[in-house]
């Protein structure tokens, strides 16, 4: 498509020589602008993708991919139902759970508590909790009816440790001759977890399922079944079959997946991510305008050369290709360096942050504020490809007008004034 002499002429025009060195310096600034724009966009998209993956992992790690809630809020024969659902394709685990609200008392202090009753073997298989135990052990959980597992933030706030006592008070008590008496039960801390999300680490309490059934007066029933799939993205594929199996088993209730439960939250993240993509693409657009300016200046400075090439037999198309090579080279090199630099920075963002903090003494990433210990970053190959395509497309479009202007140069008029 491009002839060898066209490449030689284009590369010669890009070199820093003679009185045209200023134009080349401007071209380097244009290249640097594209590099910065592409790199910033790659890093930003990776960080926002990392936030989504981090939050998604924590939400699903606590609540599963699909939740079955029976009408009326209580479900008998849950073990048989769990066994039936576990045979559905892509289903890894089905956990019967019971959740209720209570007031947790630690000495003279009290706080809101979201109490979850769960079988000991199910809690041990819940990787998000089981792999983040900082004190104690889940081996003790379930050996007694008064065992409880709490979050690290709650333990730090109220000075709790293994063996500490926590009293739960439920507003749903029993009626006596003296009126409503709240249900009160004391539990002993056997393990403390830290998953890195404030709400979970400060408000969630795990107790054995049997103890929760007694405390919340559920008898031999549970409130819901939590279904975990092989991967979160399989929910749309599995949901119809799962709903059909539940209906065939004669279960009447509500089946919701993680997308429905957290629709507004993750939609907001997606909108913000798209908005950031558009906003940061403007940085690339500004750099592309610099490419146009550089190309126009180069055409003006090379008017005599263009005229000589035309008189030697070069066609308009050939002149167009020469200047197209120049502009596209700036865009391609800037995009390549931006993608490479952006990927490297995204994969080493925490390391770079630590270096800056050590040099300046400033806190860039406050784990106590954000409740995530490290800056999350996930490089998505498709997003990187999209950034590269946008940058290359804008760069190529920017070369069209200057290249056509160079091709339309009249050699007679150009040489007349030389």
N, C-alpha and C positions, 0 to 999 in steps of 0.2 A: 504493500500500500504506500509506503514511504520509500523514496529513493535514498541511496547512500549520501549523495551530495547534499540533499535536504537536511539530513541529520548533521552533517559536518557544519553547514552554515548555521543551523539553529544552535548547536553547541558552542560555536565560535561567538555568536551574539550573546550567549549567556556568560561568557568568561569575563573576568575583571581585567580589562586592558584599555589603555589609552583614555581618551576623553569620554568613553562610554562607561567608565567604571561607576559613575554615579547611578546610571540606570540599573546596573547589576546589583548595586547595594540596595536600591529600592526593591528589586526582585527578591533579594534575600529577606528583606523585611516582610514582603508579602508571603513568602514561604514560611517564615517564622510565625506569622499570624495564623495561617492555616494549621500549622503544627500545634499551636496553643489551643485553637478552637476545637480541633478534633480530639486532642488529648484531654481537655477539660470535659468534653462531652462524654468520652468513653469512661472517665473516672466517675463522673456524676451518675451516669446510668448504672455503673457497676455498684456504687454505694447504695443507690436507691433500690436496686435489685437485691442487694445484700440485706437491706432492712426488711424487704418483703419476705425473703426466705427465712430470716431470723425470726420475725414475728409469726410467720406462717408455721414454722417448726414448733414454736412454743405454744401457739393456740391449738394446733392439732395434737401436739404432744400431751396436752392436758385433756382435750375434749374429743379426740378421735376424729375420724373422717365423716362418719354418719351417726346420727343420734335417733334412736327410736324411743318415743315417749307415748305410753298408753293413754287413752282417754280416761279421765278420772284421776290420773296421776299415780295409780298403784297397779302393779303387775304381779300376779301370782305365777307359779310354774315358769319362772324366768330361766332356770337352768335348761329345761327342755327347749324353750324358745331360742336360747343362745346357741344350743347345739344345732338346731335347725338352720339358723342364720349362718353359722360358721361354715356350712357346706357350699355356700354361694361362691362363685368364682371371684378371685382377687381378695377375698376376705381372709385376713390374717388372725384377728383376735376379736372376740366379742366379750365385753365386760359388763356385768350387771352392776349398776351404781345407784346410790341414793344420796341426794343432796338436800341440805336444809340450812336455814340461817339460824344463827344463835349469837349470843353475847359471850365473848371469852373474857374471863376474869383471871388476871395474874396478880395476886395480892390485892393491892388497892387500885390497880389499873384495869381498865376494860376496853375492849375494842370489838368491832364487828367481825364475825367469823362466818366463812362459808365452809360448812362441814360436809365432807364427802365420805360416804361409807363405801368401802371397796374391799374385795377379798384380798387376802395377803398375797396370794400367788399372782393376782392381776396387777397389784401395785408393783411387785417385783419385776413384772414383765413390761411395765411402763417405763421405757428407756429414759425419757426426759427427766423423770424423778429418780429412778433407780441409779442412773449413772451420775447423778449430781448430789449425792449424799455427802455432806461435809462433816457431820458429826453423827455418831451412833451407827446403827446398822438396821436394815430392814429385816434381818433375820429374827429380830425380837418382835417385829410387828405381827400381831395376830395371835401371839402366844397368850395374851390376856385380853379381857374385854375392855380394859381401860387404857390401852395403848393409843398414842396419838403421834402423828408426824407433822411437823410445822416447818415454815419457811425461815430462811436465815435472817431476813429483814425484821421479822417479828421477834426472833430470838435476840437480835442485837438491840432492838428498841427497848425491850423489857427485861433484858439480862437473863434470858432463859438458857438452860443447858440440858443435857441429858439427865433425866431424873426429876426435872422440874414439874410441878403440878399446875395444871390448867383446869379451871372450872368453867363448864359450859352451861349457860342458862338459856333455855328455849322459851319464847313467848307463848308457845302452845303447851300449856300445862294441864293440870287436872283440876276439876271442879270439886271443891270441898264445902263444908258448911260455912267456912269463913271466906268463900269466894274462890276466884281463880288463883291457883298456886303454880308458879312457873316450875318447869322441870329442871332440876339441877343435878349435874353429874361431874365428878372429878376424873381427869385423865392424867396420865404420866407420859412425858415426852420420851420417846425411844429413838427418834432419829430427826435430824434437821437437814433440809435440802435447800439448794440454791440454784435456780434455773436461769437467773439473770433478768427476770421480768418482775417489776415491782408488785403488781397486783397479786401474782401467784406467790411470791416470796413473803408477802406480808398478811395475806388474808385467807389463804387456803389451809385447811386442816384435814388430814386424812385419819380416819378411824376405821377399825374393822367393820365389815358390813353388818355382822350380827349385832354389834354394839350400836350402830346407827339405826338399825331396824327397831331395836328396843327403845332407844332414846327418842326417836321421832314417832314412835307408836305406829310403825308400819307392819307389825306382825312378821309374817314370812313373805313379804312382798318387797319389791324394789320400785324405784321411780323411773328408771330408763335403762336402755341397753346402749352401750357405746361400741361402735363398730370401727375397727381399724383395718384399712386396706393396705395392699402392698405399696401403693404410692398415692399421694393426694390427687394427682392428675387423672387417676383411674375412676374418680368418683362419678363422672358423667357416664362412663361406660358401664359401671356396675349398678348405678342407682335404679334403673328400671327393673333389672333382675332381682335386686334386693327387695324392692317394694312388692314385686309379685310374689316372692317367697314368703314375705311377712303376711300378705293377704291370704295366701294358700294355707298358712299355718293357723288361720282363724284369729289372728291378732288384729285388734282395732286400735289404731293410734296414729300418731303423726311421725312421719319420716322426713328428717331434714339433714342436708349435708353441710359441710363446713362452709361452702360458698354461700348458702342461704343464711346460715347463722351469723356470718361476718360480712355480709354483702356490702353494707354501707362503708365499713372500715376499709376493706380492700379495694373497693371502687374509688374511695378517696385517694388511696395510695397510687392507684393506676392513673387517675386524672392528674395528680401532681407529677407523676413521672413523665407523662406525655407533655405536660406544660413545660417542664424543665427541658425536655428534648427540643421543643420549639424555640424556647428562649435562648438556649445555648447554641442552637443552630444559627442564630443571628450573629454570633461571634465569627463563625465561618463565613457568613455572608459579607460581613465587614471586610474580612481578609480577602474575599473574592473581588470586592470593589477595588482593593489595592492592586490586585492582579490586572484588572482592566486598565487602571491608571498606568501601571508599569508597561503594559503592552502598547498603549497609545504613545507613551513617551519613546518607547523603543522604535516604533514605526516612524515617528517624526525624525528621530536621529539617524535612521537607516534609509531615508528617502533616496539618497544618491545610490546606495548599494542596491536597493530594489530596482531602480531604473537601469543600472548596469546589468543586473541579472536578466531583466526583461529584454534588453537589447541583445543579450547573448543567447536568447532563445527560451528562457524560462517562461512557462505559461502562468496565467493567473492562478490556476489550480495549484501549481507548484509553490508559488509564493504563499498562498493560503496555507498549504501544508507546513511550510517552514515556520510560520508564526504560530500555527496551531501546535506544533511540537514544542515550541518555547513555552507557551501558556500552560499546556497540559503537563509539561515536565514539572513546572512549579507546583501545580495542583497535585500531581501524583506523588512527588517527593514529600511535599508537606503533609499529605494524607498518610503516607506510609510511616513517616517519622512520628506523626501524631498518634496513629493507632498503636505502633510499637511502644512509644513512651507511655501512652495511656494505660495499656495492658500491664506494663511493668509497674507503674505507680499504683494501679488498682490492686495488684497482687502483693504489693509491699507497703500498703498505705499505713498500717499500724507501725511498721518499722520507721518509716519516714516521720510519722507523727511523734514517735518517741525521741528521735534525733532532734527535731525542732523544739520539743519540750525541754530536752536536756540543754540545748544551746541558749534558749531564750528564758527558760524558767516559767513560761506561760503554760497554762493547761488548755490543750486543744480539745481533748476528749475526756470529759468528766464522767467516769463510770457511775459515780454516786448520783449524778443528775439524770443520766440517760438510762441507767440500770442495765446497760450492756457493756461488758468489760472491755471489748475491743471494737474497733470500727468495722462494721460488717461490709464486705465487698464480695460480689459474685459477678465474674465476667461472663456475660452471655454472648456467645459467638454470633448469634443472629442479630443482636443489637449492635455489636461492633461492625458487622457487615452493613447494617443499615446506615450507621454513621459514615462509613467509608463511601458508600454509594451516594449519599447526600453530598458529601464533600467533593467527590470526583465529578458528579453531575454539575454542581454549581461552578466548579473550576473549568470544566469543558465548555459550559455555556458562556463563561466570561471571556473565552478566547475567540469566540465566533466573530464579534463585531470588529475588534482590532485586526484580526487576520483578513477579513473581507476588505477592510479599509486599506490594508497594505497591498492586497491584490489589485485594488482599483486605482493604484497610483499610476499616473500617466508618465511614462518614461521621458517623453519629449519635454514636458513642462518641468519635470524634476531636473533634467540635465541642463536645461536652458539657463537656470539660475545658479548653476554650479561653476 
